[in-house]
Amino acid sequence: MTSLIDPLISFVSAHVALAYLTLFLAALLEAVPIVGSVIPGSTIIFALSALVPGGQLALQWVFAAAIAGALLGDGSAFCLGHREQGEILSSWPLSRYPRVVAKSEAFFHRWGALAVFFARFVPPIRAFVPITAGALGMRPPMFFAVNIPAVLLWAPAHILPGVLAVTALHRYGGFAPHGGIAKHYWMLAVIVGAVVIGLASWVIRRRLEAAKPELQTGQGKP
């Protein structure tokens, strides 16, 4: 992974205008079924966020690019599923991933609209739940009412850890933004961000598992 992202960081540092496009595409592709399971979108976003404290990127435009990409990716997947209905889940290329599709369907049936919210923070079903929600007949107003707040929370959760980690190095570690160690900032950003997102995902999964027996008990009541 380092061999792939290190040249990317160097490239966008020298071509700032393309950095925001890279952020946009990383967030968008992460929301595309199948593609989102192999594209390291979150890692790219973590890494590029480390360029904000040094002044290479502006925080507001980093947020804007990531949010726009995620909304467009989720929205497009949902609209495709809504248009094609359930048939798309058994059509190529989704037919090659029956286990993930089945998990996404079970996740959606269990949590309904909340599945759209939770899935944004839990890969790899993040890339499958929007299209599944559309294919299973979720109404567009309900989808976007849940998806938009989820994306607005998801973006800071992916961007701010890298920004705060590098800012702390600048302020308390005595490292200059453009010093020799600067090329390693993104590594710390990725580590801190991965820990934060990993803990958040773990907490969400634990709460979902804890709530499952209660929901099953409630469903059995008249």
N, C-alpha and C positions, 0 to 999 in steps of 0.2 A: 504493500500500500504506500509506503514511504517513497518508493521509486517512482510511483505514479503522481503523487501529490506534490512532492518537492519541486519538480519542474513547473507544475501548474502555478505554485505560489510565486516562483521567480518570474514567470511569464506575466501574470496579472499585475505584479508589482511594477513591471516595466510598461504595461499597457492597461492603465487604470480604466480606460473607457470600456474595455472588454470584461473587466472584473464583475461589473454589475450584471452583464449578460450571462456570465458563468454562474453567478448566484441564482439568477432567474431560472436558467436551464437545469441547474442541480435540484432546485426545489420542484420544478415542474416534472422532470423525469422520475424523481423519487415517488411521485404520485401515479405514475403510469403502471398498470398491471404488468407483471413479469419484469419489465425494464427496471422498475423501482426496487426489485429484489436484488439486483446486481450492481446498480449504479450507486457508488458511495456518496449519495447526495448529502447526508448529514455530516459526514467527515469533511467534505469540501466546504460546506457552510461554516463548520467549526474553524477550519483552517483559515478561510478568507476573513472571518471576523477578527482574527488576530492582527490584521493589517489596519484596523480602525484606530487604535491608540497612537500608532505612528503617523497618522495623518494621510496614509495612502488612500483610504476609503472613508466616506462619510457615513456615519451610523444610520442616519435617516434613510439614505438611499440603499443601504444594505438591507434594512428592514423592508423597504418598499419592494425591492427586487425579490426577496425571499417570499414575502407574503403574496405578491402577484403571481409568482410561479406556482406556489402551492395551491392557491385558489383556482388558477386556470387548470392545473393538473387534476385536482379533485373534481372540479366542476365538469370538465370535459369527460372524465371517466363516468361520472354519474349520468350525464346526459346521454352518453352512448348506451349505457345499460338501460336507461329509462326508455330509449327509443327502440332498442332491440328486444327488450323484455328478457324473460328467462332463457330464451334460446342461446343467448350469447355466452352463458356460463358453460355450456356444453359444446361450444364451437371452438375451432382453432383460433388463436393459440392457447386459450384458457383450458381447452380439453387436455392439454399436456400436463396440467398441474391440478389434477382432481383433488388431491389432499388439501392443498392451500385453499382452493375454491370451497371445498366442503367446510373447512374451518371458518372461512369468512361467512358462509351462509349460517352456520351454527352460531357464530358470534353475533350476527345481525338478528337472528331469531330470538336469541336470549336477551339482548339488550335493546333492541329496537333502535330508536333515534339516538340513544346514548352510544351505540356502537360506533356511529360516525365520529363522535367526539373522542372516545377512548382510542379508536384505531389510529388516529393521527399521531399518537405517541407510542404505538406498539408495532414496530416492524416485525415480520414482513407483511402482515395483513393490512398495514396502512395502504399498500398499493392495490389491494383487492376489495376492500370494503366499499369504497364509493361506487364502483361499477356494480358490485353485488347489491347495494342498496337500491340503485336504479333499476336493476333487473328484477328485483323482488317487489317493485311497485311503490317504493317510498315516494311521497309527494315532494315535488321540487321545493316549495316554500319551506317545508319542514327540514329537508336536507340542508339547504343553505342557512337556515336559522341556527342549525347546530354546527355546521362546518365552518362558517365564518368565525365565530368565537373560538373554535378549536384552533384554527390557523393563527389567529391573533395571539393566542397563548403559546402555540408551538414555536413561532418565530423567535420570541425573546428567549425561550428555553434553549434554543439551538445557538443563538447569536451571542447573548450576553455572557455566558461562561467564558468564551474565548476573549471577549473584550475586557472583562473584569480581571482575568488572569494576567493578561499582558499589561494592563494598566497598573496592577499591583507590582509587577516587575519593574516598570518604569519608575513608580513612585517610591517603593520600599527596597527594591533590589539594586538600585543604582545603575541599571542598564539603560544605555541610550537607545532610542527607537531605531536608530540606523547603525548601531554598533555591530561588531562581528557576530554577536550571539543572536542578532535579530532573526536570522534565518531559521533559528530553532524555536522561536516564539510559538509558531503554529503547533508544534508538537505538544507543548504544555497546554495550549488552548484545546486541542483535541482530547487530551487526557482528562482535563478538568470537565470539559463538556460531556465527554462520554460517561464519566462518573455520575454527573448530575442527571443526564437523561436516563442512564441505566437505573439509578435509584428511583427516579420518577416512574419508569416503566414497571419496576419491581413492585413498588407500592400500589400502582394501579392494578396489576395482576393479582396481588394478594387480596386487595379489597374486592375484586371481582369474584375470586374464589371463595372468600368469606361470605359474600352475599348470595352465592348460588344456592345453598341449602334453604335460606330464608325465602328466596323467590320460588323454589320448588314447593315449599310448604304453603306459601301463599296461593300458588296456582291450584293446589289441591283443595282449597277451601271453597264452599259453595258461594 
